[in-house]
Amino acid sequence: MQSTKAEQFWQRHVEGWRTSGLTQKQYGQKHGLNALTLAQWSHVLRRRRAANSVQALVPVRMVINLGHT
């Protein structure tokens, strides 16, 4: 799935906010962004990342040793 320009813009800002140590409100004020929109995109991008992550079951073989050593 290809990202839109808007998604790329917000991805950069969400990453910037996460690494900034600032609150969303502070980051938004510093960069002229609406803090609620930043929060919304953070949520949207997190959900997309989770939906795109590959999860797999791995077969496990269990061996029980009832003998004494």
Secondary structure by P-SEA (a helix, b strand, c coil): ccccaaaaaaaaaaaaaaaccccaaaaaaaacccaaaaaaaaaaaaaaaaaabbbbbbbbbbbbbcccc
